[in-house]
């Protein structure tokens, strides 16, 4: 026994065959008359109505209302929705019958006619000519259940976009955010570059990589976990201000703020410091917010975020204030383990005390930092690419920008001492040998590049997905990635 969906599909396939018998191509290359976007028609309604000039639009049929020998339909083209009207006495019996018989909700059509207002003052095009542009075989959902079918929305994002205006608006907002960032950086003379996705050595961040194999070279490669080391090579090559917006990949867990592939902005600036990039980050977020909302304050998770000000706190002070761990860095690993278990944190045996402290920070401290906060002076052990703090050799000149309880940016004064870098890579290799899967490998080529000399510089990374989460008041990263990673259906 067939399901209702199968019956509809079978019925539409029969319509497809009948169209072809009548020499009507249900999938033509293009419409035979000129089409303009619905938004353009809406913006020039008075002009089209006064001139009585015919206009052509195309889009997907979203609704169809039959009234005897006339039909009203709504079509959507991505820019907007518009009402069409077709009547038998205007287009003829044959054309009207074909429209009534063959056009279903979900089909794409082109329609041409004059614009007028109905008695209800609804702008409408009276069809004088129409064509089918694409015949749909499966019906659109009559009622998309939104959060009642979250997984279905993510798996069939194309339906989510068709049926949910809020989702479309969110991804349009994402595009505006990225465009705003590009404009901001280009105005400050940053040059956009591209670096490899396939890396012979996984580096640039502490993370577990994805591994693949290139058959022609018979060599293993890693999907990049960060573009950092290649961008620094460009600094060595003479570029002073550079940025890249692109995908990175980390073989880690999936939760409301993590997806295995994600979009990052990374930028580097020669002859600047961590503090310079703190000021740049503050300015970038203020300007982006103002472009989006015409103000520097907005609502996030029922709290007002104010980008006009920020606070700065050290990693050590944050641990003391919010996790009751005074001078954590003077404690033994065993002491920190006891505190971790009290907070429900269960680290691996191979984890260092700084990494365990970072786990505690992420679970206990970070969610409490709602207003814009710059966290500075991180432990050296979890920051292998940052310059040491000259006033405290156990910490580095690093910052994280935290808003709404999650990290949006990470930056530091870059380590450009090749001897120090080589020693840190060797320390990371020891951690790998002890079972730390996220530790870095020794990158001999990068160390050699540093030996040719890299200018003093500072670097910054911003998670674009989390930034969009913040500015669209969204609490799940899957809602801001068009096609998030999903477990395969059985």
DOKOL-10955 format. One record per residue (C-alpha): x, y negated, z negated; residue in three letters. Coordinates in steps of 0.5 Angstrom, whole numbers, plus 500, padded with zeros to 3 digits. Layout:
<sites>
XYZAla/...
</sites>
This chain:
<sites>
500500500Unk/503493502Unk/504487497Unk/500481499Unk/507478501Unk/508484506Unk/501483509Unk/503475510Unk/509477513Unk/506482518Unk/501477520Unk/506472521Unk/510476526Unk/504478530Unk/503470531Unk/510470533Unk/509475538Unk/503471540Unk/507465541Unk/512468545Unk/506471550Unk/504464551Unk/511462553Unk/512458547Unk/519458544Unk/518459536Unk/525457535Unk/527452540Unk/534448540Unk/531441539Unk/524437539Unk/523435546Unk/521428543Unk/525423539Unk/524424531Unk/526419526Unk/526420519Unk/520420514Unk/524415510Unk/525410516Unk/518411518Unk/516409510Unk/520403510Unk/517400517Unk/510402516Unk/507395517Unk/511395524Unk/509401526Unk/502400525Unk/502393528Unk/505395534Unk/501401535Unk/507404538Unk/507412537Unk/513415533Unk/515422532Unk/517425525Unk/519433524Unk/519437518Unk/517443514Unk/509444513Unk/508443505Unk/500443505Unk/495444510Unk/487442509Unk/482444515Unk/476440516Unk/472443521Unk/475440528Unk/480436524Unk/486438520Unk/490434515Unk/497437513Unk/503434509Unk/510435512Unk/517434508Unk/524433512Unk/528432506Unk/528424506Unk/520424504Unk/513427505Unk/508424510Unk/501426512Unk/499428519Unk/492428522Unk/490432528Unk/483432531Unk/481437537Unk/477431540Unk/484427541Unk/489433543Unk/484438546Unk/481444545Unk/487448547Unk/492444543Unk/488444537Unk/487451537Unk/494453537Unk/495448532Unk/490451527Unk/492459529Unk/499458529Unk/502453524Unk/502456517Unk/505452510Unk/513453511Unk/513452518Unk/517446521Unk/514442526Unk/515436530Unk/509431531Unk/508424535Unk/503419534Unk/500413532Unk/501410524Unk/494408521Unk/491408514Unk/486413512Unk/480410508Unk/484412502Unk/489408504Unk/494413505Unk/499412511Unk/498417516Unk/500419523Unk/495421528Unk/498427532Unk/498426540Unk/503431541Unk/506437537Unk/511442537Unk/513448533Unk/520448531Unk/521454527Unk/516459525Unk/517461517Unk/515469516Unk/515469508Unk/510464505Unk/513459500Unk/511460493Unk/504457491Unk/507454484Unk/514454483Unk/514456475Unk/521452474Unk/524454467Unk/519460467Unk/523463472Unk/530460471Unk/534466474Unk/530466480Unk/531458481Unk/538459481Unk/538465486Unk/534462491Unk/536455490Unk/533453497Unk/526455495Unk/528451488Unk/530445493Unk/524445497Unk/519446491Unk/522442486Unk/523434487Unk/527433480Unk/532438483Unk/533435489Unk/534428485Unk/539431481Unk/543434487Unk/542427490Unk/545424484Unk/551429484Unk/553426491Unk/552419488Unk/557420482Unk/562423487Unk/562418492Unk/562413486Unk/568416483Unk/572416490Unk/570409491Unk/573407484Unk/579410485Unk/580408492Unk/579401490Unk/585402485Unk/589404491Unk/589412490Unk/590416496Unk/586423496Unk/590429498Unk/589436499Unk/593442496Unk/592450496Unk/587454493Unk/591460494Unk/597460489Unk/603465489Unk/603463481Unk/598462477Unk/599455474Unk/597448472Unk/593450466Unk/592455460Unk/587460464Unk/586467466Unk/586467474Unk/582471479Unk/587475483Unk/587477491Unk/591480496Unk/593477503Unk/594483507Unk/599480513Unk/604478508Unk/602484503Unk/603479497Unk/598478491Unk/595471491Unk/591467485Unk/585463486Unk/588456483Unk/586455476Unk/588447477Unk/592443482Unk/596440477Unk/603443479Unk/602442487Unk/600435485Unk/606433481Unk/610436487Unk/607430491Unk/609425486Unk/616428487Unk/615427494Unk/614419493Unk/606419492Unk/605414487Unk/597414486Unk/594421488Unk/587424487Unk/584431489Unk/577433488Unk/576440489Unk/574447487Unk/578451481Unk/577458479Unk/578461472Unk/576468470Unk/573467464Unk/566467461Unk/560464463Unk/555460459Unk/552453459Unk/558449460Unk/562454464Unk/562457471Unk/568461474Unk/568456480Unk/567449478Unk/569442481Unk/575438478Unk/578431480Unk/585431478Unk/589424479Unk/596422478Unk/599415477Unk/607414477Unk/610409472Unk/604410467Unk/602413461Unk/597417457Unk/594410454Unk/594407461Unk/589413463Unk/585412457Unk/583405459Unk/582408466Unk/578413464Unk/574408460Unk/573404465Unk/571409470Unk/565412466Unk/563405465Unk/562403472Unk/559410474Unk/554409469Unk/552402471Unk/552404478Unk/547409477Unk/543406471Unk/544399472Unk/547399465Unk/552402461Unk/547405456Unk/543411457Unk/539417454Unk/543424453Unk/539429449Unk/535424445Unk/541420443Unk/543414446Unk/550414449Unk/554407449Unk/560407454Unk/562400452Unk/566402446Unk/569408444Unk/573411438Unk/580415438Unk/582420433Unk/588425433Unk/587433433Unk/589433426Unk/585428423Unk/579431427Unk/580438424Unk/580435417Unk/574430418Unk/569435421Unk/572442419Unk/575441412Unk/582443415Unk/587438412Unk/594438415Unk/592445419Unk/599445423Unk/602446416Unk/598452415Unk/600459416Unk/597463422Unk/593467416Unk/590461413Unk/587459419Unk/585466421Unk/581466414Unk/578459416Unk/576462423Unk/572468420Unk/569463416Unk/566459422Unk/565466426Unk/571465430Unk/574472432Unk/580471436Unk/585476439Unk/591478435Unk/596475440Unk/593468439Unk/597463436Unk/595459430Unk/594453435Unk/590457439Unk/586459434Unk/585452431Unk/583450438Unk/577455438Unk/575452431Unk/575445434Unk/571447440Unk/566451436Unk/565446430Unk/568439431Unk/567438439Unk/559438438Unk/559433433Unk/563428437Unk/557425441Unk/559418442Unk/565417447Unk/571419443Unk/578420445Unk/582426442Unk/589425442Unk/596428439Unk/594435441Unk/599441439Unk/605442443Unk/603450443Unk/597449447Unk/599443452Unk/605446456Unk/605441461Unk/605434457Unk/610430454Unk/612431447Unk/610426442Unk/616422440Unk/614421433Unk/611428432Unk/615433436Unk/609438434Unk/604434438Unk/604432445Unk/602425448Unk/595428451Unk/588426450Unk/581429451Unk/575425453Unk/569428449Unk/562425450Unk/555428448Unk/559434444Unk/563437450Unk/569435454Unk/569431460Unk/576429461Unk/583431459Unk/590427461Unk/597426458Unk/603423460Unk/606428464Unk/612432462Unk/618431467Unk/624434464Unk/626440468Unk/630443462Unk/624442457Unk/619445462Unk/623451463Unk/624452456Unk/616451455Unk/615456461Unk/619461458Unk/615460451Unk/609462455Unk/612468458Unk/613471451Unk/606469450Unk/604473456Unk/609479454Unk/605479447Unk/598480451Unk/596473452Unk/592473458Unk/591466459Unk/599464458Unk/603461464Unk/608465468Unk/615462470Unk/614457476Unk/621457478Unk/620453485Unk/616448480Unk/622447476Unk/627446481Unk/622441484Unk/623437477Unk/630438478Unk/630433484Unk/627428479Unk/619426478Unk/618419476Unk/615418469Unk/607419470Unk/601420467Unk/595425470Unk/588426468Unk/583431470Unk/575430470Unk/570436470Unk/565434476Unk/560439474Unk/560437466Unk/560429468Unk/553431472Unk/550434467Unk/552428462Unk/549423467Unk/543427469Unk/541429462Unk/542437463Unk/544442458Unk/546448463Unk/551447468Unk/548452473Unk/543446474Unk/548442477Unk/551447481Unk/548448488Unk/549456488Unk/552458481Unk/555465480Unk/550470478Unk/550477476Unk/549481482Unk/542484482Unk/541491481Unk/
</sites>
